[in-house]
Amino acid sequence: LFAGVCCCCAALRPRYKRLVDNIFPEDPKDGLVKADMEKLTFYAVSAPEKLDRIGAYLAERLSRDVVRHRYGYVLIAMEALDQLLMACHSQSIKPFVESFLHMVAKLLESGEPKLQVLGTNSFVKFANIEEDTPSYHRRYDFFVSRFSAMCHSCDHDPEIQTEIRIAGIRGIQGVVRKTVNDELRATIWEPQHMDKIVPSLLFNMQKIEDIDSRIGPPSSPTGGEKEENPALLAENCFRELLGRATYGNMNNAVRPVFAHLDHHRLWDPNEFAVSCFKIIMYSIQAQYSHHVIQEILGHLDVRKRDSPRVRAGIIQVLLEAVAIAAKGSIGPTVLEVFNTLLKHLRISVDCELGDRRSAAGSATFSTSSKESDERIVQNAIIQTIGFFGSNLPDYQRSEIMMFIMGKVPVLGTTSQSLDTSHLGDLGTRRIQIMLLRSLLMVTSGYKATTITNALPPPFLDPLLSPSLMEDSELRQLVLEILHNLIDRHDNRAKLRGIRIIPDVSDLKIKRDKISRQDVSFMKKHGQQLYRHIYLGCKEEDNVQKNFELLFTSLALTTIELANEEVVIDLIRLAIALQDVAIINEDNLPMFNRCGVMALVAAYLNFLSQMIAVPAFCQHVSKVIETRSLEASYFLPETIFKDKCNLPKSLEKHEKDLFFLTNKIAESLGGSGYSVERLSVPYVPQVTDEDRLSRRKSIVDTVSIQVDILPGNNTDDKVDNTEEITFEALKKAIDNNGLEEQEKEKRRLVIEKFQKAPFEEIAAQCETKANLLHDRLAQILELTIRPPPSPSGTMTITAGHAHYQSVPVYEMKFPDLCVY
């Protein structure tokens, strides 16, 4: 009777329940009953409205079997669910999916690793199914949390630990794939989800042994190896996640990376951080690269008070990111990158000097260690600036050169945008050196079509200012930057080192005919370049490298910018430098004087072979040969040796050891050169740069100051019968230049032109010009003989005003006072 009742009850049960019950065998080891599973599948497809009930009943049985630890039946239930999901794609599948996800959640919540893996596998199969219509109510918050927790499994059994972690990573990958294909995919990019997903992947990626082998673009899956290695699987999932990121959610995916690196202190050492951001930069779409750079810059600002090594690690990551982004689209972050880096450069210098002051009484080791760490930060910043700048297009690189140059602080001014007022002279010098080093890297490899593009006036003037400062390292950096900009044919390496080159043709120097734009540049700014080379040779702290760079500057100017007129100017400059060493008005050490003589010899030897005038080459070769026999310390190969016997004086040397202007003029005149200007000694101009660079004296560079006095001063009159020439004027200045009265007059003239209002100076100049016109008219009337052709020119300089060169005639000046 009881059996009959049971059979009757079973017959009265709904068909879907009977079909579901039939798929479970008596012994779970036999597995799913395939024939009955086919009947259940056919019924579900034929009556899709029953799917939700089928799913609910399967979920009920699975929950009961999980509680009773009947894991065999659990496996059968999940297999049936998987087959139903693959077979049914109707509108009614939505409720069935809810039951399915509920069963998967039950498995993931269980403490049994096999059930967690089983639930994960089912979820991954579900994630790969493309549903016909989107679900507007389904959320995966639980699965994100649970899969992320599985990624951090710490089971005592290594094999089980690896198995659970792999399941967690695959689950996250399934969630990502399912959500990004859904119309509500934006939910997965919310910060509360990314803060769980990204650190879970990074936690497993840290186990990668060979990081450098996977820093490039994503590679194709290799099958079993990737499925068995949590690190490789996590990296693959991380790449896939970033590859699906869009403009609006990119930042949410990147910010958790910083939190993970901070929490686990992975900035020092930063190998893992570098590898992470290389993966990020290669995985995201190229047009979003600037988002990552902005995030790195922002994090650098947040961690600006951290230890130097942490900041250096972040900057190194920025360098690697910039190296990749510079090849594609970098967006609007160009100036932001440089501005932020320069700000942190100032912060680093401030920290270095602050540590030095505060640790004055502490252990030497501690102080030097802190300074060394800050130097690491500064070098990292310079490398980043240089690398980023050198990879920019030429038009952007020019802007960056101007931008960096505008940040270089100049002593005596307060208009610079990079505040260094609180750093003092030492800190300002450090900033100057590092900014110039950055600029040197930016200009490396820069090839401008014309020199005007490479050295525009707004850039040239501030660049040359540090070349007048009393710091040999600053002057060296300025010259090296000039070389980068002037050398457009890569000849600098062939000219490295200062030496007497036996045959310049062996260097195979490349050069083009000087363009019209370059000729115009030299007419406008050539004197400015000559002046800085001239004054650079007169610095007492010059070492061998300074002379080498000065020689290279002269040689590159000859190669790239020299026409016939420039050649004459360069020869005048070389002879003026020789006079500096011989006369020694600046009281230079003997090494510097001999170094200047060696520089002139090396350059004239190079120039004579470049212009290929036989008589000129013969004169230069003869002087060099004589020096090698009688005064080898005038040659670079000798004077720059470690042990060189220096002479006690240069006044007693014979003229055969010097390059003579008259012989050079004679040799060049025979080859068609216009040599009239060779008889006019080179005199540098005076500009504001002398004041801004804190040179010892402005008056020292004033060669001739002419002031026309309204009254007659019998003490200062020049005899009417005396013939006035340039040499006479020079002799008069040398004899009277040391008198206090003369110095005071010159100082007043300079000060007046510096500080007086423009209207007052203009009015006085007009008055004196009229007076000069009247006096010259009187002189011409008293002249005994008519003036011949001009024998030279004289430059009249007063303060900062530079008047046009006027001819010097062989005539008598009855009433002209010279100061």
Secondary structure, DSSP 8 states (H G I E B T S, - for coil): -HHHHHHHHHHHS-HHHHHHHHTS-SSGGG---HHHHHHHHHHHHH-GGGHHHHHHHHHHHHHHHHHTT-HHHHHHHHHHHHHHHHH--STTHHHHHHHHHHHHHHHHHSS-HHHHHHHHHHHHHHHT---SS--SS---HHHHHHHHHHHT---SSHHHHHHHHHHHHHHHHHHHHHHHTSTTGGGGGSHHHHHHHHHHHHHHHTT-S-GGGG-SS-----THHHHH-HHHHHHHHHHHHHHT--TTTHHHHHHHHHHHHHHTT-SSS-HHHHHHHHHHHHHS-GGGHHHHHHHHHHHHHHTTTS-HHHHHHHHHHHHHHHHHHTTS--GGGHHHHHHHHHHHHHHHHHHHHHHHHHTTTS-HHHHHHHHHHHHHHHHHHHHHHHHHHHTS-HHHHHHHHHHHHHHS--TT----SS--TTTHHHHHHHHHHHHHHHHHHHHTT---SSHHHHS-HHHHHHHHGGGGSS-HHHHHHHHHHHHHHH-SSS-GGGG-S----S-GGGG--------HHHHHHHHHHHHHHHHHHHHHHT-TT--HHHHHHHHHHHHHHHHHH--HHHHHHHHHHHHHHHHHHHH-TT---HHHHHHHHHHHHHHHHHHHHHHT-HHHHHHHHHHHHHHHHH-GGGSHHHHTSSS----S-STT--GGGS--HHHHHHHHHTTT---GGGGS-------THHHHTT-S-SGGG----B---SS--GGG---TTS---HHHHHHHHHHHTTSHHHHHHHHHHHHHHHHS-HHHHHHHHHHHHHHHHHHHHHHHHH-SS---S---EE--EETTEE---EE--S---TT--B-
